[in-house]
Amino acid sequence: MINSARLHSDLSRLGRETGMMLATIETLSNDEMTAPSLCEGWSRADVIAHLASNGRSLVKLIDWATTGEEQQLYASPEARTEEIAALAALPREELITRFREAAEYFAEQTQRLTGELAVEEVNLHGKIIPATSIVALRISEIVVHHHDLDTAWTIAEADPDSQLNAVEAAVRTMRAKGAPGMTIVTEEGDEWVIGDGALSVKSDREGMIEWLARGQGRYIEADGPLPVLPTW
């Protein structure tokens, strides 16, 4: 289980990151909502819709952790796509409301993680997630997708531990998708090895998130050519 002090700390950061994203969303006009995001093929409304959907679907990981019964976030990839498209097509105010309600629902459901857990790990699309890191996973979703909205907000504004959550989530994705061997080192002192660890890659957490999540390598230093990374 997650002790109450850690959960309080995680939820405090989640509330902070969600609040900043909500403030950004509420400034977007109807036209700005339909503008492209940094997620290829997705508008800003699609990104917001994804997070509204994700806030509810991640509760299934809490169900898995607390009951031991394996859960799938969506019935199929097609069902996920259809749900996001339907949410993105909602009027601006209704989409914002759905985002807010999903965030509140997820936060409420996390209280179940302070009880006895039936399993220590859950599996998300081939990525092994410690049950105690489900809240951190949601934090990483908020941080990365706030960046994807491509507004004046920057990853530097996220809490340092929230940035760490986002890099860890990106590393899990790279491992699950068979990214080339790399040793990733951040200026903050973090280190991860992917595959054989052959290529040394350095940046601060902000730069590492931009590169691992969206291939933006402007702040990356490496001892060889940067590889093409798997898409999320």
Salt bridges, closest charged atoms under 4 A:
ASP10 OD2 - ARG6 NE 3.33
ASP10 OD1 - ARG13 NH2 3.09
GLU17 OE2 - ARG16 NH1 3.40
GLU26 OE2 - ARG100 NH2 2.96
ASP63 OD1 - ARG112 NH2 2.62
GLU93 OE2 - ARG92 NH1 2.38
GLU94 OE2 - ARG98 NH2 3.57
GLU141 OE1 - HIS50 NE2 3.07
GLU141 OE1 - HIS145 NE2 3.31
ASP148 OD2 - HIS145 ND1 2.83
ASP148 OD1 - ARG214 NE 2.76
ASP190 OD2 - ARG205 NE 2.70
GLU210 OE1 - ARG218 NE 2.97
